[in-house]
Amino acid sequence: MEHKMSEYNNLYCTTQDYLVTGRKFSIFWNKSKTIAKTEINFDESLDKFYISDRYRSHQKKATSTTDLLYNFAKRIMLKYKYGLLEKSFSNFKVLDFGCGIGDFLIYTTSKNIFSVGVENNNLAFNICKSKNLKVYKNIEEVKENQFNAITLWHVLEHIENPAKLVSKIKHKIDKKGALIVALPNIQSFDSQVFKEHWAALDVPRHLWHFTSKGIIKLIEKEGFVFKTKKALLFDAYYISLLSSTNQGLMFPWIISALIGTISNLIGLITGNFSSNIYIFQKGD
């Protein structure tokens, strides 16, 4: 995928970094790719945009009711994600790319699954190391090959060049293996309701904003075959809660329950859930 902003010339919206800096960023749309891109100077380090006690993917301890809700949903989803692998492979090796603080690695390891992680954020990497997890800073350091599955749980939207990464990790997957990607969906009902306040835009940490069509097209171009997608139903409620808070609405819990439910019901018809898991098989 090229980074030329000239290819992304239709303004989708201008929103702000609600987590750390409050800075505003514009998102531009590419109609042919059905993908949107955050306009940002790639010469600027993005590390500072992840330094926050409220960045839940790197959070060690819950400090609010929202954190508790997030952790509750996370525990359920860990079991669900593992189940997707267990259905396809009886004895497998998994590489979790962008493993954060290692929750999925801990879960799979507890099931006696050979599990390796890649995490380039220093804070998260050190937390993984403190948990004695097998984790590396980049994919080139991983010596093992022929993983049955490589997972990217809400990771690809953070990557500067998603296509290049997919091409790299393809060589680590065995010939019948799977690439499993979870992403927010910019065409979901809740995204259209909250628009520039939609929390899953999460600029500038989210560099890319995918539709189902866009992500399938991108990954199939790198030699994978799309097999199926699964809804992440909890995401509609959690993202709607954060979005309501971003917008400063009264009664955000009630609004999130309403919008999240409507979004999931519409998703059952259209397939456009707030977030989806996409499962690809390595092609010949």
Order of alpha helices (4+ residues) and beta strands (2+ residues): beta-beta-beta-alpha-beta-alpha-beta-alpha-beta-beta-alpha-beta-alpha-beta-alpha-beta-alpha-alpha-beta
